[in-house]
């Protein structure tokens, strides 16, 4: 199946706007292909306001999110592969969604993860245990 991330990003963006809030995204600036103003990157991440008043020509496609905006008065075309979008939330109340990695998606080192029997960085196999698991993302 294709990634659910583009559909969720579009849906949360619409939901946040419908509730008169400001959609912000958190982006992993270290992912290959990300084009953002590097002077605003902190700890490898950047938070961007994607509201209609802040950006022009926002397109949330199935592979990437892109728009044009001004940063410190300087216009820039921003391009973000959707795998780099870590979260989308409303500025006013923090409501939104944090994304984890999806099976088959590239890891930051560029390799693809398989579903079952994959080796974790610790060398142990990752196998479904039958119970859901959650992971804290900071």
C-alpha positions, 0 to 999 in steps of 0.5 A, a space after each residue: 500500500 502507499 503511504 498514508 502520510 500525505 492523506 493524513 497531512 492534507 486531512 489535518 491541515 484542512 481540519 486545523 484550518 476549518 477550526 480557525 487555527 494555524 497549521 504548523 509542521 515539524 520537518 526533519 531538515 536532514 532528510 535528503 531533498 528537503 529545501 528549507 531556509 537552513 538559518 532557521 533549522 535548530 537541532 536538525 528540525 524546522 517548524 513551519 507555519 503553512 497557513 494560507 496567510 503565511 505561504 503561497 501556492 501550497 501543494 500537498 502531493 503524495 510525495 512532497 509538500 511545497 510552497 513559496 514563502 518569505 523568510 526575513 523578507 527573502 522569498 524562497 521556494 520550499 520543498 519537503 518530501 513527505 517522509 520528512 514531515 514529523 508532525 502537523 499541529 495547530 499552533 493555538 492548542 497543540 492538537 494534531 498528529 506526530 508521525 512515526 516511521 512507516 514500514 518500507 520507508 527509508 531510514 535516515 541512513 538511506 536504507 529501506 526497512 523491511 516488515 518482519 525479521 528486520 535487524 534493529 540497530 542493536 542487532 536484535 530482530 524486530 518482530 511483532 509481539 501482538 501488542 501495539 507499541 508506542 514510542 516517544 518522539 521529542 
